[in-house]
């Protein structure tokens, strides 16, 4: 078993393709699926970024702490800023996958899956982004901060100053 290093890259015609570390999104039974960030572009230019979604079958050997990942397929590729590159890129990514699969340490996959589950839980936290109420005044005013509900009562202090 060779250690996987990230990012991995290869040439696709005159373009360079980089694949970043995959994130396991679902692992049900023997089937796993996930996504990996990708970058494509010439070495001297600015790359465009996208994501590749994949799925694979797994055979787990708990005593050895290894997982054989096989029948890997690239299910979808998204490159929002260069959609014309998607079909060619999907074929190139599929061609780079080892036909007989690969062997990965079980703890690496479990850690990736657990981390992704934690991220998914945090991403579901609702955020209230209601715009604030805007008050406009055409005369000089003072904003008074109030802690709690306001208590309205008649002013008993000196007369209000007019004509700032």
Number of C-alpha atoms within 10 A of each C-alpha: 8 8 8 12 8 11 14 12 15 14 14 15 9 9 15 16 25 19 19 18 16 20 19 23 19 15 17 8 9 11 15 19 21 19 20 16 19 25 19 24 17 15 12 7 9 10 16 15 17 19 18 22 20 21 22 19 20 20 14 17 12 11 6 9 12 18 20 17 21 19 15 20 17 20 15 14 24 19 19 13 10 12 11 10 14 17 12 11 19 18 12 17 18 15 12 10 15 12 11 11 15 17 18 18 19 16 13 13 18 13 13 15 20 15 14 17 15 10 11 12 9 10 9 8 8 7 6 6 6 6 6 6 6 5 5 7 6 5 8 8 8 6 5 6 7 8 6 6 6 8 6 6 6 5 8 6 6 6 7 7 6 6 6 5
